Amino acid sequence: MKWGLALFLIGWLVRPAAGLEIAGRYEWAEPTGEAGAFTQALHTAAASANALIRSLVRKQLAATAAPYSGVHFVETESGLAFDRVPGARPVVAVLNGPSIAWEREDGEVYQVAVAAATDGLVQQFTGAKGTRENRFQWSADGQTLRLTVTIRASVLKTPLVYTQTFRRTP
């Protein structure tokens, strides 16, 4: 399996629970049910857009907000690195540090910030047309990772919100 290129180097290791090892590969555990939920959420969010651009909005969201087939966390000397599937251009952001500029493959530029949360890790992408928040939460034993994605855009009255569940793989 080909892992993505997007890397987020974080200033220190975030552990959602004391002593929990979060570094590792996680594969999408429920692609069938959660893919259906994503499709429904996509249609609901796109339906909130102006009728004249609804089809275009749906197509753009499907291309840019698609679920990840896997995520990978690696401990480095400077903290924790993150990459995702499908891949994207590399990004480097410091945990709880200033946001940095990042250009998506389609040319849209975002400010990216990474922050520790009491229940995990939050990545925030802010662009001219909207925002994407990735909220990662680990199970107590570190074997399951839950990702909640919230996408807000100026053309949407209703945000696109969906959840993915990943399981640690060897």
N, C-alpha and C positions, 0 to 999 in steps of 0.2 A: 504494500500500500504506500502510495506517495504522500508524504506529509507536507503540509504547507510551509511557506517561508516566513509568515508573519511572526516576528519575535518581539516580545515585550520583556526587556530586561528590567527587573525590579530591584530596587535598592536593598532590600533585605527579604528574607524568606517569611512568607505569611503562612501561619499554621492555624487553621480554623479551630482546632482543638489542641490542647496541650500535648506535644509529642507526636502529633499526627503527621505522617509522611504523605505529602500530597504529590510529590514528584512522580511522574510516570505517564504512561499512555492510557487514554480512556477512549473507548469506542462507543458509538451511539448504540444504546441498549434496546431502544424501542422504536426503530425506524418506521415500522408500519403504522402503528397507532399515532405516534407523534407527528409523522409526516402528514397524516390526514388532518390532525389538529392544526398543523401549520397552514395547510391549504385552506382550511375553513377560516382561520384567523386572517390570512392574506385576503381572502374574498371579502370578509367583513370590513377590514381596514380600507381596502380599495373602494368598496361600496360607499364609504363616507366621503370620497373625493367628488369633485364636480363631475357631473355626468359626461361632459364634453371630453374630459381627460381620463376618465376612469379606466379605460382599457390600457392606455399608456402607463398609468400609475401601477396597475396590476402587473404588467409586464416588467416594469423597472424593479418593483419590489421582489418579484419572483427571481430576477437575475441577481440582485444585490443583497437580499436578506435571507437567502436560502440557508437551511439548517446545515450545521457542520457534521460531517460523518465521523469525525474524531477530533480530539484535542490532546495536546502533549505538553506536560510541564516538566522542566528540567532544572535542577539546582545548578547554579553557576557560582563562581567566586563572588560575583556582585549581587547574587540573589536568586531569583527564579525566572526562567525563560519560558515563554508560552508560544506554541504554534498551533495552527488549526488546519483542518481539512474541510473544504478545499482551500488551497493556499492563497496567499495574498502577498503584496509587496511587504518587505520587512519594515517593522516599526520598532523604535526603541523609546520607552517611557519609563521614568523612575517612579517607584511606588511613593505615593503621597507627595510627589514633586510637581514641578510645573508641567503644563501640557506642552506637547510638541506637535509640529505640523507633520501630516502624513497624507500622501496622495494615493487614492484608490486607483485601481487599474483603469477605470473609466475616466480618470482625470479629475474627479471631484476631490477637493482638499478638505481634510478634517483636522481639528485639534484633538489630540488623544491624551487622556489622563488615566492613570491607574491608581486606585486607592484601596486600602485595606478597609474592610467592613467587619462589623462584629460577627457576622455569619459567613465570611469568606472574602471574596475579592470582587471589585467592580471595575470594569473598563468602560470609559465614557468617550464616545466619538461625537464631536460636535462639528457640523458643517453648515454651509449657507442654506441648505434646503432642509436640514433636520438633524436629529440626534439618534444614536444607537447606544443603548446601555446593555452590556453583558454582565450579568450578576451570577458569579460562580459560588456554589455552596456545596461543601463536602459532607458526606455522611460521617457519623462518629468514628467508624472504622476505616474511613478513607477509601473504601472500595467503590463507592458510588459518588458521582458528581452530577449535580443538577445545575443547568444553565437556564436562566430566565432572560430572554431577550425582549427589550422594549424599544420599538422604533417609532419616533415621532417625526412628522414632516409637515411643512407648511401647507401642503395640499390635502392632508388627512385630517378629518374631524375626529376620527377614532384612531388611536395608536395601534400599531401591529404588535401584539404581545403573544409570545409562544414560549414553551418550555421544552428542553431536551434533557434526557437522562442518559448519562454515560456510565459505563462500567470499566473499572481498571482492568487492563490486560497485561499479560506477562511481558 
